Amino acid sequence: MTGLETKLRALRDGGRKLVVPYLMAATTPGWTEYLLAAEAGGADAIEVGIPFSDPSMDGVVIQRAGELALGRGANPFGILAELRGISLGIPMLVMTYYNLFYRAGLDRMAGMLAEAGVEGVILPDLPLEEAGPWIEAASPGIATVQLISPITEGERLARVVAASEGFVYGVGLMGITGERLKLAETATGVARRIKAVSDKVVCVGVGVSSPEQAAEVVAAGSDGVVVGSALVRRVLEGARPQVIEEFVGGLRSAVDRG
């Protein structure tokens, strides 16, 4: 069991529902202040997006944030160097695409992530069948989180869930990231299917956009929620870190009630 899984399990088993915000790195000067603001708002872990030129899972908002970051000269090495300079009291994960790791060298990237205090990674374009070299390079200190889609089922569902480290990421809908006015029906069912085969921590994301939707997801059985586009949009619109703290605080309050 990785350190990330131990921490999240302890929170879950203590009765806490998990709030995991996602924020894109390097979109603005002083971007790390948004991470600290999310922690202050009640986040239990934070996902940091590392921009990539072909983000196949990301919707318009996160794509735009990645383009801005790349336009500012952002790269994985500089981002991880900045992360080394902050002190978060909660686990930090990185979400990006596998080519960045492959080009940098798996052992080198694993070492840099560990030095930056990163405890987990999410690589949505790396299938389990091809993940062995990365998992070997990352172990034991960095958890590799696996994603379960709304249509993953049967033997493959059980196999991917068993391989997931840190937590299992339940994808709320078939599609790209982005805010939705209404929560997809699949978002409230994916956690139940995962929990039918495992006791691992489950967090549901993609299409979870508001405190009300977050509460609906946890009420349906998820251990927590991942919220990204709603936060990234606010950053792109010029919101100060306090706005992010307040929004995360609203998510916190909603899932606690839910």
Helices and strands as residue ranges (DSSP letters): H 3-13, E 18-24, H 32-40, E 46-49, H 60-71, H 76-84, E 92-95, H 98-104, H 106-115, E 118-122, G 128-130, H 132-138, E 143-148, H 154-163, E 168-171, G 185-188, H 190-195, E 202-205, H 211-219, E 224-227, H 229-236, H 241-257
